[in-house]
């Protein structure tokens, strides 16, 4: 799930300016075009890595850091009602309840990636197949 969400969100940052460069500009990131493209490529490549189960723990950890930065850069200003991004379409528009409502997908992604960091990718992943291969061929 996390891999597919990051994958399509990375593509959206290239397809829609308001999701990529425009959003990073409004948020005041330095070098918004470079930053948006760097994040988008990271989401596309990282999403594919999670989907295929390759370098799962490292990729999931990277995404946890990315999501924490996303929450801090977008939700703190929402709490105070000073967000440069559009306000939520329905109440609550500011304060802790607005933050808790708007953070729901970020929270789900962070916890999903935390699970992957702790547990790894599973038996159908490339990581698992590589570990079996190493065990079999290191016994010789």
N, C-alpha and C positions, 0 to 999 in steps of 0.2 A: 504494500500500500504506500509506504513512505517513498519508495523509489519512483513509482508512477506519478505521485503528486509532485515531487521535485522535478522530475523529467518534464512534465507538461508546463509547470510554472516557469521553468527555464526557457522553454520555447516561447511562451507568452511574452517574456521580457524582450524578445527580439521582434515579435509580431506586432505588439501594441506598445507604442511609445509611453502611454500613461502607466504601463506596468513596469517598464524598464527605465530608460533614461529620464523620462518625465517625472516619475516617482522619486528617483534618486536625487533629481534636481530640487524638487519640492522639499525633500527631507534635509537638504543642505549637505549632502555627501560631497567630499572633495572629488574632483574629476568624475562627475556623474556618468558620463558616457563610458569611460574606461571601467569604472566600478560596476555599472549595470551589466556591461558585457562580461566582465570577469565573473560576477555572481551568476549570470545566466549560463555561461559555459560550465561553471562548477556544478550547477543544478542539473544540467543535461547529462554531463559525464557521470557525476555522482549518482544521479537517479538510475542511470543504466548499470552502474556498478552494483547498486543495491538490488536491482531487478535480477541480475544474473548471479548475485551472491559472490562477488569478487572484491576483496579488500573491505569487507562489510564493516568490521569494527572501526577501522580508520575513517571510512566514509561516513558512517553514522555519527562518530564523534565530531567530525567537521560540520555536519549538518546541525548538531546540537548547538555548537558555537554560533553558527550562522543564524539559527532561529532565536537564540538569546539576543544577538545584536538586533535582529528584526523587531523583536518585542520591545527592547529598550528604545529603539529609534522611532517607533511608531505609537506605542501604547502609553508611554509616560506622558507625552504631550496630550494625548486623548484624555487622560485622567484630569489634567488641568484645564482642558478645553482650549488648548492653544495649538492643536494639530494643524499642520499645513495641508493635510489630506482632507478630503470631504468627510463631514461628520456622518455618523451612522444615520440611516434613513428613518429610523423610528427610535423613540426613547427606550432606554436611557442614552443620552447623547454625550455626557461627560461623567466623570467620577468612577468609582470602583466598579459599579455594576456595568457601566459601558465597557470598561476595560475587560472585565471577566467575560462579557458576551463576545466582544471582538477578538479575544485571545483564544477562543475555543479551538480553532484549527492549528494555531501555533503550538498550543499546549499538547494537542494530540500528536503532532509531528515530533515534538521534543520527547514525549514519552515513548513513542514507537521507536525512535532512534536510540533512546536509552536502553530499551529492551534489546535491540540489535547489538549494542556495545557489550552488554552483559552476556547475552546468550549466543551471539554469532548468527550466522546465516541459516544453518540447518543442513540436513542431509542431502538436499537436492541442489546445493550451491556449488559453485566452482571452488570456493574455499574448502569445502568438505572434501571434494574429489581430489584436490591438491594435497590435502593432509593425508588421505589414504594412500595416494601415490608415493608420498615421501616415506610413509611407514613401510610399505611393501618393498620399495627399492633400497631403503637404508638397512634392511636386514641382511642383504647379500654380503 
